[in-house]
Amino acid sequence: MNVLKVNAASKTTKSSVAAYNVVVTSKYVMATGKCTCSLYTDYKYHTRVFKNYDPSSHKWGVLAYEVGSGKNNPEGMWYSTVTDMDFCLVHGKSHDNRGKYLIPYNGTINGKKVVNGYFV
């Protein structure tokens, strides 16, 4: 399996609130980040894993991580390289009114069990 580890800190400033532990594989995407869709109001870091599947294009392996700038999503987000639709790192909710969600991953990563996108 091809694993791409993204060093988010190199794409942001010192005072960044960007995600870390960002991993993109052909099967899943994972990051420790802050909610950008307002479903969580605690603004703390949460680790979440989603299938690398784009619900807007119905294609596998096309999600990538991107950090915005200024007030435009400095926390980072998942986005589709096909449709350019972007999603919250924590909930997988699309950043528009279409109501699309990424699919939580279930499986094992580095010997640790993941259920509904959370390590248990």
C-alpha positions as CSV (number, residue, x, y, z in Angstrom):
1,M,0.0,0.0,0.0
2,N,1.3,3.4,-0.9
3,V,1.3,5.8,2.1
4,L,1.8,9.5,1.8
5,K,2.6,11.3,5.0
6,V,2.0,15.0,4.8
7,N,4.0,17.4,6.9
8,A,1.3,19.9,7.5
9,A,3.5,22.1,9.6
10,S,5.7,22.9,6.7
11,K,2.7,24.4,4.8
12,T,1.7,26.7,7.6
13,T,3.0,29.4,10.0
14,K,4.2,29.0,13.6
15,S,0.9,30.1,15.1
16,S,-0.9,27.5,12.9
17,V,-3.9,25.5,13.9
18,A,-3.3,23.1,11.1
19,A,-3.7,19.4,11.4
20,Y,-0.9,17.0,12.1
21,N,-0.4,13.2,11.7
22,V,-1.9,13.6,8.2
23,V,-1.7,10.3,6.3
24,V,-3.2,9.6,2.8
25,T,-3.3,6.1,1.4
26,S,-5.3,4.5,-1.4
27,K,-7.7,3.0,1.3
28,Y,-8.0,5.8,3.9
29,V,-7.2,9.4,4.9
30,M,-6.3,10.2,8.5
31,A,-5.5,13.4,10.4
32,T,-5.5,14.9,13.9
33,G,-7.2,18.2,13.4
34,K,-9.8,20.7,14.5
35,C,-13.5,20.7,13.3
36,T,-14.2,23.2,10.5
37,C,-17.9,22.5,10.0
38,S,-19.2,23.7,13.4
39,L,-20.6,20.3,14.5
40,Y,-18.0,20.3,17.4
41,T,-17.9,23.5,19.3
42,D,-14.9,22.6,21.5
43,Y,-12.2,23.5,18.9
44,K,-9.9,20.8,20.2
45,Y,-7.9,18.3,18.2
46,H,-9.6,15.1,17.2
47,T,-8.1,12.1,15.3
48,R,-10.4,10.8,12.6
49,V,-10.0,8.3,9.7
50,F,-12.2,8.2,6.6
51,K,-12.2,5.9,3.5
52,N,-10.4,7.6,0.6
53,Y,-13.6,7.8,-1.3
54,D,-15.2,11.0,-2.7
55,P,-19.0,11.0,-2.4
56,S,-19.3,13.8,-4.9
57,S,-17.6,12.0,-7.8
58,H,-18.0,8.4,-6.5
59,K,-14.3,7.7,-7.0
60,W,-11.8,6.0,-4.8
61,G,-8.3,7.3,-3.9
62,V,-8.9,10.9,-4.9
63,L,-8.9,12.7,-1.5
64,A,-6.0,15.0,-0.5
65,Y,-5.2,17.4,2.3
66,E,-5.0,21.1,1.9
67,V,-4.3,24.0,4.3
68,G,-6.1,27.3,3.7
69,S,-4.6,30.7,4.5
70,G,-5.7,33.5,6.8
71,K,-9.3,33.1,7.8
72,N,-9.9,30.7,4.9
73,N,-9.7,27.3,6.7
74,P,-6.2,27.5,8.4
75,E,-7.1,24.2,10.2
76,G,-6.9,22.3,6.9
77,M,-9.4,20.1,5.1
78,W,-9.9,17.1,2.9
79,Y,-10.7,17.9,-0.7
80,S,-11.5,15.9,-3.8
81,T,-8.9,16.2,-6.5
82,V,-11.7,15.4,-9.0
83,T,-14.5,17.8,-8.0
84,D,-12.6,20.2,-5.7
85,M,-15.3,19.8,-3.0
86,D,-13.9,20.1,0.5
87,F,-14.7,18.3,3.7
88,C,-14.2,18.8,7.5
89,L,-11.2,16.8,8.8
90,V,-13.2,15.7,11.9
91,H,-16.7,15.0,10.7
92,G,-16.2,14.6,7.0
93,K,-19.0,17.0,6.3
94,S,-18.8,19.0,3.0
95,H,-18.2,22.7,3.4
96,D,-21.3,23.6,1.4
97,N,-25.0,23.0,1.7
98,R,-25.0,19.7,-0.3
99,G,-25.0,17.6,2.8
100,K,-22.3,15.1,1.5
101,Y,-20.2,13.3,4.1
102,L,-17.0,11.2,3.9
103,I,-17.4,7.6,5.0
104,P,-15.8,6.7,8.3
105,Y,-13.1,4.0,8.1
106,N,-13.4,0.6,9.8
107,G,-10.3,-1.6,10.0
108,T,-6.8,-1.8,11.6
109,I,-4.0,0.7,11.2
110,N,-0.6,-0.2,12.6
111,G,-2.1,-2.9,14.8
112,K,-4.8,-0.5,16.2
113,K,-8.4,-1.1,15.7
114,V,-10.5,1.7,14.0
115,V,-14.3,1.7,14.4
116,N,-16.5,4.3,12.7
117,G,-13.4,6.4,12.0
118,Y,-12.1,6.5,15.6
119,F,-9.2,4.5,17.2
120,V,-10.6,2.3,20.0
